[in-house]
Structure formats: C-alpha cells, structure tokens
C-alpha cells in the first residue's frame, strides 16, 4: 500500500502559506512543468498556474497541473462536500440540562 499527500495550490498565497507553515519546502514547490503533460505550473508563465503537489511516503514529490489532477479533484468535490459549521451557537440555542 502507498500513502500519498495531495496538496492543491490555487494561488501564490497558498504557496506562501505552505512554506511558512512548514507543509512543503521551497524545493518541492519550485517545479515549473507538470510531470504528466509538461504543461506550465506555478510561476512558470506570465500568471500563476494552479497545480497539485503529490508527496509519497518516501518524501518524493512531483507537481501536476490541475487538468491532469482533475479526476482526483473532481472526485473529492463530488463525493465529499465541504464541511460547514453548525448553525447553532451552543451557549444561546441549547440548554445543557
């Protein structure tokens, strides 16, 4: 069995936050081409191109463009809707006893 981390970077801010938070090293996010199709990712063009970084259990990593990662990203969006906060405020709406 293999374990993979999948991180989607949709903006330059996401990259900065990942580096500052220790989630990824600058070297892991320095790729400028998709491993699958050789398309541009990250800061490779005039504008930022969203991309996915995959990290395996041996800390090997590779960058994939959003198009190539589409099946993974679409599956997650369709079958695991975003978590929403409860509409209840515990102190006001619920009595403890």
C-alpha positions in Angstrom: 0.0 0.0 0.0 1.2 3.5 -0.8 0.4 6.7 1.1 0.2 9.9 -0.8 -0.4 13.5 0.2 -2.1 15.7 -2.3 -1.9 19.5 -1.9 -3.8 21.8 -4.3 -2.2 25.3 -4.8 -4.7 27.6 -6.3 -2.8 30.9 -5.7 0.5 32.4 -4.9 -0.8 32.9 -1.4 -1.3 29.2 -1.0 2.3 28.6 -1.9 3.5 31.2 0.6 1.3 29.7 3.4 2.5 26.2 2.7 6.1 27.3 3.0 5.6 29.4 6.1 3.6 26.7 7.8 6.2 24.0 7.1 3.8 21.9 4.9 6.2 22.0 2.0 9.8 23.1 1.3 10.5 25.7 -1.4 12.3 23.0 -3.4 9.1 20.9 -3.5 7.2 23.8 -5.0 9.8 25.0 -7.4 8.7 22.9 -10.4 7.6 24.8 -13.4 6.3 21.9 -15.5 3.6 19.3 -15.0 5.2 15.8 -14.6 2.4 14.3 -16.7 1.9 16.6 -19.6 4.8 19.1 -19.3 2.3 22.0 -19.1 3.2 25.1 -17.1 2.5 25.1 -13.3 3.2 27.7 -10.6 5.2 30.7 -11.5 6.3 29.4 -14.9 4.3 31.8 -17.1 3.0 35.4 -17.1 0.4 34.5 -14.5 0.2 31.9 -11.7 -0.9 28.5 -12.9 -2.7 26.4 -10.2 -1.1 23.0 -9.5 -1.1 20.0 -7.3 1.9 18.6 -5.4 1.9 14.9 -4.6 4.3 13.7 -1.8 4.7 9.9 -1.2 5.7 8.0 1.9 9.4 8.4 1.0 9.1 12.2 0.7 9.4 12.0 -3.1 7.3 14.8 -4.7 6.1 15.8 -8.1 3.9 18.6 -9.5 0.9 18.0 -11.6 -1.3 20.6 -13.4 -4.9 21.0 -12.4 -6.0 19.4 -15.7 -4.0 16.2 -15.1 -5.1 16.1 -11.4 -8.8 16.7 -12.5 -10.1 13.2 -11.7 -8.8 13.3 -8.1 -10.0 16.9 -7.6 -13.4 16.3 -9.2 -14.0 13.1 -7.2 -13.3 14.9 -3.9 -15.6 17.8 -4.7 -18.4 15.5 -5.8 -18.4 12.9 -3.0 -17.0 14.8 -0.1 -18.9 18.1 0.2 -17.2 20.9 2.2 -17.6 20.8 6.0 -19.9 23.5 7.2 -20.1 24.9 10.7 -23.1 24.3 12.8 -25.8 26.9 12.7 -26.3 26.6 16.4 -24.4 28.7 19.0 -24.0 26.4 21.9 -24.5 29.0 24.7 -27.6 30.5 23.2 -29.5 27.7 21.4 -29.0 24.7 23.6 -29.8 24.1 27.2 -27.4 21.8 29.0 -30.0 20.5 31.5 
